[in-house]
Amino acid sequence: MNPLLDQTRRHFFRECGVGVGKIALASLLAEGLMNTARVEAATRPSHFPAKAKRVIFLFMAGAPSQLDLFDNKESLRKHDGKPVPAEVVKDQRYAFIQPNASLMASRFAFKKHGKSGAELSEMLPHLSKVVDDIAIVKSMHTDQFNHAPAQIFMNTGSPRPGRPCIGSWVTYGLGSETNDLPGFVVLSSAGGTSGGAANWSSGFLPTTYQGVPFRTKGDPILNVSNPAGIDKRLQRDSLDLIRSLNEDHLRSVGDPEINTRITAYEMAYRMQSSAPEFLDLRGETKETLELYGAEPGKPSFALNCLLARRLAERGVRFINLFHEGWDHHSDVAGGLKGACGQTDQGAAALVIDLKRRGLLEDTLVVWGGEFGRTPMVESNANLGRSLGRDHHPQAFTMWMAGGGIKPGQTMGRTDDLGFHIVDEPVHVHDLQATILHLLGLDHLKLTYRLQGRDFRLTDVSGNVVSKLLA
């Protein structure tokens, strides 16, 4: 530890030994103990009655091409291979292509499905079976056009690391419904994300609200099992001693992060019985496993979707599933065949399974990436790229289901080329405000004071999208 960085006001008051120091220290200790009590409380009241109790966010890292999955454009087919009109792309910036690149139509067929008539690509055959249970938003837009800042922006409301993510805000606001598992769990498949751990960081909130990454094979968290020769009694005695030492340290310095340390040890102890049970799929029927396309012990997005349902059943408040593999700068058609093949069945099965178990009504499911893809083709012989699509923050598509969402609707519209939004735009902060609203949280009131300023997930903007609400 750097002693210069440790010279906090708390340290000064402790060392000065005068009355004001003792008063300040007593206040800090009281606040710290209150934080401990709040952390260990099962739930906290919402601002108003909630429609959703929990969220499962299926984050498609890398940015799926909305033009090849959701937003069918006949004009692109008509003008395939022709230069994009200059007036459409004026003043635009791109990561890899020139603004005057040629237009490229989707190579996939589209078809309308369900009573709602939602139009989907042939790459989403499983999602097509649940279109009447979801709401599709074709008018999402963001401020960021590179992956890491855009992913962090979607998850934290800021493009810079250091802010709390939405899962942290939710557990800070509502607490958890389970004492035996973390309130905020992260599952990943197909590699890491560009934004990394900043996507599930608690930022400046106490670290007890941090997302907890789970493994899907072996122990969910490394070292949660006892080593050979350590029985329950010895472990409990050891934890009691450690807790006593941590509490002495807390009384000495008043650092609220010591509360996190104490509760983390206790959570790990409880998880030694709850975590193996959570991963034990022997109670799942063959029909359920086949519905998801999941194989026990074989990590996959499909398995993570099944585990997300099991976490939801056990009271976990916020469940993030990150699936990397959607960054198709080359061969977008081939890339989507692979990515959709890995994710379409599991995502649709999650909606079906939650609904038949009576969980969809109060579980909000969100699907989407950090931005969209251009209607223009990306081809670069020097980089070995052809028939791909570049980053497109101006318009992209997401879908939502359950938890107070009005199903069977498609909202928002882009222009004939799928470039600009022309109706019902939804900004990232609007989406975040809507998620919080469905959980009974007012995004304007869910704040945390830091360095003299009240911070919130939606920064200084954001509006609830009332059309999405049931």
C-alpha positions, 0 to 999 in steps of 0.5 A: 500500500502506498502510504501517501495514498492512504492519508484519508480524512478518516486516517487523520481523524483516527490519528489526531486523537482529539474529540472531533476525531472520535466523533467522526470515527464513531459516525463512520463506524455507525455508517459502516455497520449500517452498510453491513446490515443493509448488505445482508438484508434480503430485499429493500423496498422499490420506489413503486410497485414493480412488474419485474423481480429480476433481470436476465440480460443476454448481451451479444458482445460484438454487435449483431447485424440488425440488417441480417436478423431483424430489419429487412430492407428491400431497398438494399436488395434493389441497390445492392452493390451501388454506392451509398448516397452521399447525403445519407452518410455526410459527416459520419465516422466509421471504424474501418470503412470509407463513407462512400462504400457500396451498399450490401443487401442481406443474403438471408430470407425474411419471413413474418411470424406469429399473430404479431407478424414480426419479420425475422431472418431465417437465421432465427428459426427458434426465436420465430416461435416466440415472437408473440412473447417478445417486443422488438425494438428496431430503433436503438441508438448509442453514442459510441462506435467502438466496442469497448466504450460501447459495451461499457456504455450499454452496461454502465451508462458511461463509456469510461470504466469506473462507473457501476454497471446496471446489475450493481445499481439494481442490487444496490437499489433492491438487494437480493432475494437469496442468501445462498447465492450472490444477487448479481451473477455473470456467465460468459461463453465464446470468449471475452468481451472488449469491455472486460470486467468493467461490464459487470463492475460495481464502480464506485459502489461498494464492491459487495454489489459487484457481478460475480462471474460463475464457471459452468464446469467444476466449482462455479467459483475457484477455491469454493470447495474445502481442501483435503483435511478441512472439515466443516467444523474447522472451516467454521472456526477459521471463518469465525476467527477471520471475521473477528479480526476483520471486525477489529480492523473495521472498528480501527479504520472504519473502511466500509470495504471491510464489510464487503470482505466479511460478507464475501467470506460468509457468502462463500461458506454458504455457497459450498452447499448452494453452488453444487446444487445449482450446477447439478442438472440431474433434476432437469428432464431430458425434454428440458435439456433438449429444449435448450440444446444444452449438454451438462458439463459442456460449457455453451450459451445454451447451458448458460441460458438453462443455468440463468433460469435456475438462478432466477428460480433461486432468487438471483436478482440480476443475471448477465449472460455475455456471448462474444462472437458477433463482430463480423467485419468479414463474411457477415453471412458466415459469421451469423450462421455460426453465432445464431447457431450457438445462441438462437435455440437457447435464447428462445428456450429461455423464454419458453421455459420461463413462461411455462414455469410462471416465471416470465411474468416477473422476469425481464429478459433483454437481448442485444449488443452494443451497436449495429452494423452498417448497410454498406459492405466492408471489404479490405484486401490488406486485412483479409476482409470481404462481405462484412459490415462495419460498426453502426451506432446510429441504429440497431435492434434489441428485443425484450420479454416478460417482466411488464413488457407488452409482448407481440409488438415491433416498435421503431423504424429506420429509413429505407436503407436501414441507416437512420432512425425515422420513428420512435428512437430509443437511446441506451439511457432510455433502455436503462431507465425502462429496465429500472422502471420495470423493477420499480426503480425511478432512474432519477432517484436511484443515486449514489453521492460521490465527491459532492455529486449525485450519480445515476445509471442514466447520467443526465438523460434517459426516459422510460419508453412507455410504449414498451410497457404492458 
